[in-house]
Structure formats: structure tokens, C-alpha cells
Amino acid sequence: MLEISSRVSIPDSEIEMNAIRAQGAGGQNVNKVSNAIHLRFDIKRSSLPDFYKERLLAFSDNRITTEGVIIIKAQKHRELERNKEDALERLKALIVEATHIQKARRPTKPTRSSQRKRMDKKNKRGQIKKNRGRVDY
């Protein structure tokens, strides 16, 4: 069971994990040992609350297919168990990130004093540049 929060969890039966051979260099074992994990999680058929499903389906991420399936490939580690843990942690992080509500930004105005200081600096810089001109005797 994957705990997302104190109230939300995903049963193991909804997460499909297959062991596959990892890509890249690996010496003699690269063609013999399947130690990478291919994780598939169907959002629409899951037991997640509707809020989570809606946010995940609307979330823009290349790991979520158009059919609403999350696909994660974990092959960072050399052991199968560590790759399983890594895949589950990445799934959890993706779900948490998708359901995180961004705080609304309230635009602020610069203070009158800061505006005045900025204009004074501009005028001072302009005078410096103006004084660099040709000297006329």
C-alpha cells in the first residue's frame, strides 16, 4: 500500500510493476538480469478520490499518457528492490505535485519612495554620461 497522505492511499493491486532489463552499460549482467522497473498506474480505474483524479488528468507531464496512465521507468540502481522503491517514491511525488494547489499571487505596487529613488538614480547616471562628452574651452 502506497501512502499518499494521511487519508489517501493506493492499494498495491492498482499499481502494475514489471521487471525489465535496464538500458546502458552494465557489464556481463546487462543482457541476463532484469533489474529495472516499469511501473504503470491507471488514473481512471484507480480508487483515488475524484479531486486527485481530475488534477492528475489535467496535469501536464510527459509521464502521463492521453489515456490517463502514469508510466514510470526506474533503472537508477543496480538492485530490483531499490528500483521498486524509487518508482513508488516517484509516483507518490508526481501525485503530490499534481494535487498541490498554488497560492494565488497578489501583485504589489512599488512604494512612492522606491519610485523616487529609482528616478533619482536614473537622473544621476544620465548626468554622469552627459559629462563624459567633449570638453569645450
C-alpha positions, 0 to 999 in steps of 0.5 A, spaced: 500 500 500 502 506 497 501 512 502 499 518 499 497 522 505 494 521 511 487 519 508 489 517 501 492 511 499 493 506 493 492 499 494 498 495 491 493 491 486 492 498 482 499 499 481 502 494 475 510 493 476 514 489 471 521 487 471 525 489 465 532 489 463 535 496 464 538 500 458 546 502 458 552 499 460 552 494 465 557 489 464 556 481 463 549 482 467 546 487 462 543 482 457 541 476 463 538 480 469 532 484 469 533 489 474 529 495 472 522 497 473 516 499 469 511 501 473 504 503 470 498 506 474 491 507 471 488 514 473 481 512 471 480 505 474 484 507 480 480 508 487 483 515 488 478 520 490 475 524 484 479 531 486 486 527 485 483 524 479 481 530 475 488 534 477 492 528 475 488 528 468 489 535 467 496 535 469 501 536 464 507 531 464 510 527 459 509 521 464 502 521 463 499 518 457 492 521 453 489 515 456 490 517 463 496 512 465 502 514 469 508 510 466 514 510 470 521 507 468 526 506 474 533 503 472 537 508 477 540 502 481 543 496 480 538 492 485 530 490 483 528 492 490 531 499 490 528 500 483 521 498 486 522 503 491 524 509 487 518 508 482 513 508 488 517 514 491 516 517 484 509 516 483 507 518 490 511 525 488 508 526 481 501 525 485 503 530 490 505 535 485 499 534 481 494 535 487 498 541 490 494 547 489 498 554 488 497 560 492 494 565 488 499 571 487 497 578 489 501 583 485 504 589 489 505 596 487 512 599 488 512 604 494 512 612 492 519 612 495 522 606 491 519 610 485 523 616 487 529 613 488 529 609 482 528 616 478 533 619 482 538 614 480 536 614 473 537 622 473 544 621 476 547 616 471 544 620 465 548 626 468 554 622 469 554 620 461 552 627 459 559 629 462 563 624 459 562 628 452 567 633 449 570 638 453 569 645 450 574 651 452 
